[in-house]
Amino acid sequence: MSFKLKLIAAAISAAALMPQVAFSAEPKKDVNNIMQAKIEPFTSSDALQNIKSYAGSKVSLSDLRSISGKTSLEWDWTAGSSIVFNKQYYIPTDKEASETWGRRATALLSFFIYNETPIDDYLVVDVGQGVTGYNNGDAGFKVKLNFKGWRAIGVSLSNDIEPREKVGIGISDEDGAVPSIRGTIGSNIDSIRFMAPRSVKQGRFFIDHIMLSVDDARYQWADDHVQTRIVEPEIKYHIAKKLPKASPQQLQQDVKLIKQRFTDALLGISEDKMKEVGDISVLEKEFNALNIKKSADGVITGRHILTGKQKDRYQVKFLSAKDKALFDQYVDLSPYAELMYNISKAYVRSTNPAVRQKLANMYLLMTEHLMDQGFEKGSGLITTHHWGYSSRWWYLSAFLMEDVLDKAGLKKPIYDALLWYSREFRESFNMLVKADSSNLDYFNTLSRQHLALLLLENDPQQLVKLVNSYAQYISGAIAQTPPGDNDGFRPDGTTWRHNGHYPGYGFPALPNATQLALLFKGTAFEFDKKAFESLKRVLFAAWVYTNPNTGIGLSGRHPFKTSSIESIKNSYKWLALAAPNGVDEELAAIYLTLANKSAKESAVIFGKEIVPAKLPQGFWSYNGGAFGIHRFGDKMVTLKAFNSNVWSSEIYYAHNRYGRYQSNGSAQILSHKAPDQQGFNEEGWDWNRLPGVTSIHLPLPKLDSPMTHTLMLRGTTPYSGTSALSQQYGMMMFDLGKPNRSGLNNFDDSFRAKKSALTGDDHLIFVGTNINSSDSNKNVETALFQLSDKSSSDAIFNGSKITKGNKQQFKTGDWIIDGDGNGYLITNVESGYITKQNQESAMGETRKKTNGVFSSAWIDHSVQPSNAYYEYMVFLDATPAKMQSLAADVKAGKMPYAFKQEGTTHIIKDHLTNVSGYAFYQSGSITDDIVISSDKPSIVMVKNNGNEINISGVTPNLNIDDGKKPKPINVTVNIKGNWKVTKPNENVKVSSSGNTTRLTFSSYFGIPQEVQLTK
């Protein structure tokens, strides 16, 4: 039996009312005061001084159960008796909490309670000033006691408590909005009363960890015990009415096959962070560190478990040293579940009965501990938001340990619990395809887990129905083009999350989606062909826009932790094998290259010899992300813009604070190696100078986002983007205009520019016009390059190396080669600079000061009061001799291209490729030898072969406003001459009249269309 520290409440009642720290006396705007959690952990008898018990109640410290430390408050009660926790707290308003934290926040009152026997009654909690066992508080809430074990109870003091006479009346708000019902308590409380249920004569509770803290205002979810304003409905499976055309016996056999394939896949794949354990002593060591024990009378103890999002309410970086020491003893559910998964894999693999029994015992004890901690159906634990990230391995372990759980009588409780917590993704778990059903977080964290859960169904006929419904849902969710800016896979191969293309979320979703396609291949439940085609588009696009990492322009909020195609290489193998008719050789070839496999090795993998793919070459347009990719040799250039549909960057409260210019017409060049191996290093990085961007060069305090939480700036028109011709040539059109949000501190709403780029083979032509700002263009510049001295060579300027501290001015006719071998031919600028110097900067996440030596070059627009401009070329295969020859031609008036601006249209004619690009920033007519007009803002490209031309057209407008599904937009372009079609395209209508030919391009989701014509 455990030893108990007993103290009679009457002996401490006087001490309980001793004055405590009055937080309200401290400055309201003191961040440390507001953000620091105030915790009473009941780790010593001193804590009892704050507790006063009233008739029928007795309190003591007990080491029988606890959350923090080794002891908790034991409360022995009789019907209706009370205890009061006395301590003074300042309660910030939601507005104050939000302004202090920098995100939507609220003051949270929380505590843990252990109930030994479920009771059909309530614990009543009152808060306020001067509350006693006989005087009600100003407001309160009820806790339904229909549970056994620990429960975490938490309510917003501004939104979830009611006037005393209305305790128990909650507010349902499925959308999670915060209603304004504050006023039930003031800015200060000094008492929290706990009143025992009246329907039972006596009982015992354990209470621990009473805490006042600031929490995310979106996450106080109602559950079976506490009513809050936010109600997350439970999951209701949609059962598809139509079964595949196969006999019931065949359907059941296919389900068994899927189940066996799934088991084999889990046992054969080394997941990230998953251990391949041969010696179970490694597992035993990790298990023992959890300190889980079960006494002879069934009492379970062990380290407290919580999820990643449950940590938010502790505001860890503000915790006192004492509280932090207790917090550090807690265990995150994610590694806990990883251990369960590793144990389950070892169990299934082992053939030794003694080893299997030992592993089963460990697994069952971990399962019982989770349940005792409150991870059961109906228990919200205050929040389980972002559930999939913490729990994903638990589902898979339960699938592998099905027989063990069933034998112990725990299969159903665990199934029910996992289904309950999945309700955050009910749009997916409901298995009905809707607009919001293609959640990439679901595919990343819980799509396979969903299948694992369904496969625990005992009834064979019901199992067939569930698997069928799941297969139809997954297939449909992958195949659909979601309306508006919802999550999902798009027609151009972009992957949308956070309302835009986001490889950081898309890449983690792909291994699971492609593995599922393979699991179902050849069965009656095989995915629809459209789903396969959608995944293939996405995978091919990823092959194009990585080298092997994405550029910074596509990084979202992680500019120096960009996504790598290495992380999804198995997806190419799985989808190649999942192809409806045999093996998809294109995907297989890409896999072989990524995995460094030979054609001979491919015979073992794919059943035939396939030649590994070469790196992509040419140009691809992805207006789903307002970017284009130009590839030559082993180099990749990412041309990135933004518009009203596509945000510029994701600036988060703790990430990418200086990432304002990521999409300002950026043109980052990456060789085929890791970014930090070719000069893109964060230490010392000048955030104003991502290659290609036009920016107002600001000091870090002014460049830092004025939003304390998220800023994802957009434009006000949908027309910036890219186009392609013959998958070889490309063009970017970027109209830097008024942002969608005006009046932000340190933003210049008058900052304007029109930036175009035309690409072909080894070179790119960059032009910019109409560059203006409200401050007479002070500090306005266009960056050519910026590379760290850590991992790039010396830059060369007109034949001489640039050494540290050597700043030089360049002008029209000069040339530069950066430290990665890219040449810059200066064709028309007023002034610019190249330098190699030590730069002081800061980390985008922490604002920690950094420094580093960088070579950089930029065009200085500050010398011109308005309508500044630039023209330059980039050569990806530069040599000093080549650049010197080109520069001599420029000085002699022999230009490699011609550029003119007519009205608002940029016209670039590349003499090296005979390709012309027309950036119609507005509809209108122009004077030209081929193109006459466009009826919409658009990009038109022409490859002139004399009597034959290839011509493409597109408007980058995605046509998804107001949450609608994208529909084609017709762009009508008139060209000179009478032309006929030699290579037709059903998406381009051609008609001639006199000396004019009219082309109507059907532009769907910004995908360029082209046609071949002859005179």
ABEGO torsion letter per residue (X at the ends): XBBBBBBBAAAAAAAAABBBBBAAABBAABAAAAABBBBBAGABAAAAAABBBBBGBBBBBBAABBABEABBBBBBBBBGBBBBBBBBBBBBBAAAAAAAAGBBBBBBBBBBBBBABBBBBBBBBBBEBGBBAABBBABBBBBBABBBEBBBBBBBAAAABBBAAABGBBBBBAAGBBBBABGABBABBABBBBBBBAABABBBBBBBGBBBBBBBAAABBBBAABBBABBBBBBBBBBBABBBBBBAAAAAAAAAAAAAAAAAAAAABBBBGBBBBABAAAAAAAAAAAGBBBBAAGBBBEBBBBBAAAAAAAGAAABBAAAAAAAAABBBAAAAAAAAAAAAAAAAABABAAAAAAAAAAAAAAAAAAAAAGBBBGBAGGBABGAAAAAAAAAAAAAAAAAAAAAAGAAAAAAAAAAAAAAAAAAAAAGBBBAAAABAAAAAAAAAAAAAAAAABABAAAAAAAAAAAAAAAAAAAABBBBEABBEBBAAGBBBBGGBBBAAAAAAAAAAAAAAAAAABGBAABBBAAAAAAAAAAAAAAAAABOABBBAAAAEABAABBBBAAAAAAAAAAAAAABABEBBAAAAAAAAAAAGBBAAAAAAAAGBBBBBBBBBBEBBBBAAAGBBBBBBEABBBBBBBBBAABBABBBBAABGAAAAAAABGBBBBBBBBBAAAAGBBABGBBAAABBGBBBBBBBAAAABBABABBBBBBBABAABEBBBBGGABBBBBBBBBBBABBGBBGBBAABBBBBBBBBBEABBBBBBBGBBBAAGGBGBBBBABBBBAAABBBBBBGGBBBBBGBBBBBBBGBBBBBAAGBBBBBABBABBBBBBBBBBBBBAAAGBBBBBBBBBBBBBAAABABGBBBBBBBBAABBAAAAAAAAAAAAAGBBABBBBBBEABBBBBBAAAGBBBBBBABBEBBBBAABABBABBBBBBBBBAEABBBBBBBBABAGABGGBBBBBBBBBBBBBEBBBBABBBAABBBBBBEABBBBBBBBBGGBBBBBBBBX
